[in-house]
Amino acid sequence: MTNWKEIDQNVRAWIKEAGSKIRDSFQTELNIKTKSNRNDLVTNMDEATERLFIEKIRTTYKDHKIMGEEGFGDELLDLDGVTWILDPIDGTMNFVHQQRNFAISIGVYEDSVGVLGYIYDVVHDELYHAHRGHGAYMNDVKLPDLNEVEVEDSVIALNAQWVTSNRRIDPKILSPLVQKVRGTRSYGSAAIEMAYIAAGRLDAYLSMRLAPWDFAAGKILIEEVGGIVTDLDGNELDPLNKSSLFVAKPRLHQTIMTDYLKR
C-alpha cells in the first residue's frame, strides 16, 4: 500500500531544499549549454537539481521509477507502479535571462494515473500542490473550483509563434481566437501557466508540443479544480509521450474546441 501522505511530506521538503539551492545560485555564474537547438537551454542547476531529486527518490523509494527531463532517470516503456515525472527547472530560458518565471514541476503517478502534483514558483515561494481527490492548494490556501468565463472575457496563454509561420499549426487557426479574447499572455513556462490556470489567474493555455514533465504535475492540479486537460484534438494526454496541450475551464474548453480548433 503506497503511503501517499509520507510521499507528500517528503516531496514538499525536497522541493523547498531544491528551491533554496536554486535561489542561492543567482549569485554564481551559470554553466549554460544547449540541447536540441540554440534556444533549448540547460544549465548546471537544471542538472544538479534533477540529480538531487533522483538521489532522494532512489534512497527513499527504491522500487519507484523516475522520468526526468535532463535524462538522469530511467528509460521507461510504461508507467506501471509508482513513477515520478519531474522537471527540475521548467522555464530554463527565463531562469537564465530573468531569474524569475520558472518552476520546479513534479508529478507522481501510479499505473499511469496522476496522484500527486507539485509546481513550485521558486522566486515567489508559491507551492501549488494537489492530491487526487483531495483538492488543490497554493501553499496552505485551498484553491476554489474554477469559475466559467466567456471567450471574449478570457485571458489565454499561448506563444506568439503559433500565430506566425511555424511547422506545427496553421496560424490562421488561432488568429481568430487571439482577436476574440480579452488578452493573451506568454510566461515561457508550461508549469507556471498551468499553475496560473489552477489559481484562476489565466483561463486557458494552448501549446503545440510539450513533454510529459512539462504537463504531468499541472494536469493533476487543474483537474482538481474542475479544469479540462487534453491535446488540441480533445484527446486524453498520454503521460509517457510528448503531446500538444489545451487546458481551460470546462465550458471555455468546449467553446474553443468547437468554434476555433475544429474549423
C-alpha positions as CSV (number, residue, x, y, z in Angstrom):
1,M,0.0,0.0,0.0
2,T,1.5,3.3,-1.1
3,N,1.9,5.8,1.8
4,W,0.9,9.0,-0.1
5,K,0.9,11.2,3.0
6,E,4.5,10.3,3.6
7,I,5.4,10.9,-0.1
8,D,3.7,14.3,0.1
9,Q,5.6,15.4,3.2
10,N,8.9,14.3,1.6
11,V,8.3,16.0,-1.7
12,R,7.4,19.3,-0.1
13,A,10.6,19.2,2.0
14,W,12.7,18.2,-1.0
15,I,11.2,21.0,-3.2
16,K,11.9,23.6,-0.6
17,E,15.5,22.4,-0.3
18,A,16.0,22.5,-4.0
19,G,14.4,25.9,-4.3
20,S,16.8,27.3,-1.7
21,K,19.8,26.0,-3.7
22,I,18.4,27.5,-6.9
23,R,17.9,30.9,-5.3
24,D,21.5,30.7,-3.9
25,S,22.7,30.1,-7.4
26,F,21.6,33.5,-8.5
27,Q,24.8,34.9,-7.2
28,T,27.0,32.5,-9.1
29,E,28.0,32.1,-12.8
30,L,25.9,29.5,-14.6
31,N,27.3,26.9,-16.9
32,I,24.9,27.1,-19.8
33,K,24.6,24.5,-22.6
34,T,22.2,23.9,-25.5
35,K,20.3,20.7,-26.3
36,S,18.2,20.3,-29.4
37,N,18.8,23.9,-30.7
38,R,20.4,27.2,-29.6
39,N,17.2,28.2,-27.7
40,D,16.9,24.9,-25.9
41,L,19.0,25.7,-22.8
42,V,20.2,23.6,-19.9
43,T,22.3,24.8,-17.0
44,N,24.3,23.1,-14.3
45,M,21.5,24.0,-11.9
46,D,18.9,22.0,-14.0
47,E,21.2,19.0,-13.9
48,A,22.2,19.4,-10.2
49,T,18.5,19.8,-9.2
50,E,17.4,16.8,-11.1
51,R,20.2,14.7,-9.5
52,L,19.2,16.0,-6.1
53,F,15.6,14.7,-6.5
54,I,16.7,11.4,-8.1
55,E,19.2,10.7,-5.2
56,K,16.4,11.3,-2.6
57,I,13.8,9.3,-4.5
58,R,16.2,6.3,-5.1
59,T,17.3,6.3,-1.5
60,T,13.8,6.5,0.0
61,Y,11.7,4.6,-2.6
62,K,13.9,2.0,-4.2
63,D,11.0,0.4,-6.3
64,H,9.8,3.7,-7.8
65,K,10.6,4.7,-11.3
66,I,11.7,8.2,-12.5
67,M,11.3,10.2,-15.7
68,G,13.4,13.3,-15.7
69,E,13.9,16.0,-18.3
70,E,17.6,16.0,-18.1
71,G,18.0,12.3,-18.7
72,F,19.2,11.1,-15.3
73,G,16.1,9.0,-14.6
74,D,15.0,5.6,-16.1
75,E,14.3,4.5,-19.7
76,L,10.6,3.9,-19.4
77,L,8.4,1.7,-21.6
78,D,5.3,2.0,-19.3
79,L,4.1,3.8,-16.1
80,D,3.2,0.6,-14.2
81,G,3.7,1.1,-10.4
82,V,4.7,4.5,-9.0
83,T,6.5,6.8,-11.4
84,W,7.9,10.3,-10.6
85,I,7.8,12.7,-13.6
86,L,10.0,15.7,-12.9
87,D,11.3,18.9,-14.5
88,P,13.9,20.4,-12.2
89,I,13.6,23.9,-13.8
90,D,10.7,24.4,-16.2
91,G,11.4,27.7,-18.0
92,T,15.2,27.5,-18.2
93,M,15.4,30.4,-20.6
94,N,13.6,32.6,-18.1
95,F,15.9,31.3,-15.3
96,V,18.9,32.3,-17.4
97,H,17.7,35.6,-18.6
98,Q,15.3,36.8,-15.9
99,Q,15.8,34.8,-12.7
100,R,12.0,34.5,-12.5
101,N,9.0,32.9,-14.2
102,F,10.4,29.3,-13.8
103,A,9.3,26.5,-11.6
104,I,10.1,23.0,-10.2
105,S,7.5,20.6,-11.5
106,I,6.9,17.1,-10.1
107,G,4.0,14.7,-10.8
108,V,3.8,11.4,-9.0
109,Y,1.8,8.8,-11.0
110,E,0.6,5.3,-10.1
111,D,-0.3,3.0,-13.0
112,S,-0.5,6.0,-15.4
113,V,-2.8,7.9,-13.2
114,G,-1.7,11.2,-11.6
115,V,-1.9,11.1,-7.8
116,L,0.3,14.0,-6.5
117,G,1.2,17.2,-8.4
118,Y,3.6,20.0,-7.4
119,I,4.6,23.2,-9.1
120,Y,6.9,25.4,-7.1
121,D,7.4,29.0,-8.2
122,V,10.8,29.4,-6.7
123,V,11.2,33.2,-6.8
124,H,7.7,33.9,-5.4
125,D,7.8,31.0,-2.9
126,E,4.4,29.7,-4.2
127,L,3.9,26.0,-4.0
128,Y,0.9,24.8,-5.9
129,H,0.1,21.2,-4.9
130,A,-2.7,18.7,-5.3
131,H,-3.6,15.2,-4.2
132,R,-6.0,13.5,-6.5
133,G,-9.5,13.6,-4.9
134,H,-8.4,15.9,-2.1
135,G,-8.3,19.3,-3.9
136,A,-5.6,21.7,-4.9
137,Y,-3.7,24.3,-2.9
138,M,-1.4,27.3,-3.2
139,N,0.8,27.0,-0.1
140,D,-1.8,26.4,2.6
141,V,-4.7,28.0,0.8
142,K,-7.2,25.8,-0.9
143,L,-7.9,26.8,-4.5
144,P,-11.7,27.1,-5.3
145,D,-13.3,25.4,-8.3
146,L,-12.8,27.4,-11.5
147,N,-15.5,29.9,-12.5
148,E,-16.7,29.8,-16.1
149,V,-15.9,32.7,-18.4
150,E,-16.9,33.7,-21.9
151,V,-14.3,33.7,-24.7
152,E,-14.4,37.4,-25.1
153,D,-13.8,37.9,-21.4
154,S,-11.0,35.3,-21.1
155,V,-7.2,35.7,-20.8
156,I,-5.4,32.9,-22.5
157,A,-1.7,31.9,-22.6
158,L,0.0,30.9,-25.9
159,N,3.3,31.6,-27.6
160,A,3.1,34.2,-30.3
161,Q,4.9,31.8,-32.5
162,W,1.7,29.9,-33.0
163,V,0.0,32.8,-34.8
164,T,3.0,33.3,-37.1
165,S,4.5,31.0,-39.7
166,N,5.6,27.7,-38.0
167,R,5.9,24.0,-38.5
168,R,3.2,22.8,-36.2
169,I,-0.1,24.7,-36.8
170,D,-1.6,26.9,-39.5
171,P,-1.5,30.4,-37.9
172,K,-4.9,31.1,-39.4
173,I,-6.5,28.6,-36.9
174,L,-5.6,30.5,-33.7
175,S,-5.6,34.1,-35.1
176,P,-9.4,34.5,-34.8
177,L,-9.2,33.3,-31.2
178,V,-6.5,35.7,-30.3
179,Q,-8.6,38.5,-31.8
180,K,-11.7,37.5,-29.8
181,V,-10.2,37.1,-26.3
182,R,-9.7,39.9,-23.8
183,G,-6.0,39.3,-23.7
184,T,-3.1,36.9,-24.3
185,R,0.0,36.1,-22.2
186,S,3.1,34.0,-22.5
187,Y,5.2,33.2,-19.4
188,G,7.6,30.8,-21.1
189,S,7.0,28.0,-18.6
190,A,4.2,25.4,-19.1
191,A,4.3,24.7,-15.4
192,I,3.7,28.4,-14.4
193,E,1.0,28.8,-17.0
194,M,-0.9,25.6,-15.8
195,A,-0.5,26.7,-12.1
196,Y,-2.0,30.1,-13.0
197,I,-5.0,28.4,-14.6
198,A,-5.5,26.3,-11.5
199,A,-5.3,29.5,-9.4
200,G,-7.7,31.4,-11.7
201,R,-5.1,33.9,-13.0
202,L,-5.5,32.6,-16.6
203,D,-8.4,31.0,-18.3
204,A,-6.8,28.8,-21.0
205,Y,-3.5,27.6,-22.3
206,L,-2.5,26.2,-25.6
207,S,0.8,24.7,-26.7
208,M,1.7,22.7,-29.8
209,R,4.3,20.3,-28.3
210,L,5.2,19.5,-24.7
211,A,6.9,16.6,-22.9
212,P,5.3,14.7,-20.0
213,W,7.5,16.5,-17.5
214,D,6.0,19.8,-18.7
215,F,2.4,18.9,-18.0
216,A,2.4,15.9,-15.6
217,A,2.0,18.0,-12.4
218,G,-0.2,20.7,-13.9
219,K,-2.7,18.2,-15.2
220,I,-3.3,16.9,-11.6
221,L,-3.7,20.5,-10.3
222,I,-6.1,21.6,-12.9
223,E,-8.3,18.6,-12.8
224,E,-8.7,19.0,-9.0
225,V,-10.3,22.5,-9.5
226,G,-12.6,21.3,-12.3
227,G,-10.5,22.2,-15.4
228,I,-10.1,20.2,-18.6
229,V,-6.8,19.0,-19.9
230,T,-6.5,17.4,-23.3
231,D,-4.5,17.7,-26.5
232,L,-5.6,20.0,-29.3
233,D,-7.8,17.3,-30.7
234,G,-9.6,16.9,-27.4
235,N,-7.9,13.5,-26.6
236,E,-6.7,12.4,-23.2
237,L,-3.0,13.1,-22.7
238,D,-0.5,10.2,-22.6
239,P,1.9,10.9,-19.7
240,L,4.5,8.7,-21.4
241,N,4.8,10.7,-24.6
242,K,5.0,14.2,-26.0
243,S,1.8,15.9,-27.0
244,S,0.1,19.2,-27.9
245,L,-1.8,20.7,-24.9
246,F,-5.1,22.5,-24.4
247,V,-6.1,23.4,-20.9
248,A,-9.2,25.5,-20.0
249,K,-12.2,25.9,-17.8
250,P,-14.8,23.3,-18.9
251,R,-17.3,25.4,-20.9
252,L,-14.5,27.6,-22.3
253,H,-12.6,24.4,-23.4
254,Q,-15.7,23.2,-25.2
255,T,-16.4,26.5,-26.9
256,I,-12.8,27.0,-28.2
257,M,-12.6,23.4,-29.3
258,T,-15.8,23.6,-31.3
259,D,-15.7,27.2,-32.6
260,Y,-11.9,27.5,-33.3
261,L,-9.9,24.3,-33.2
262,K,-12.3,22.2,-35.2
263,R,-13.0,24.6,-38.0
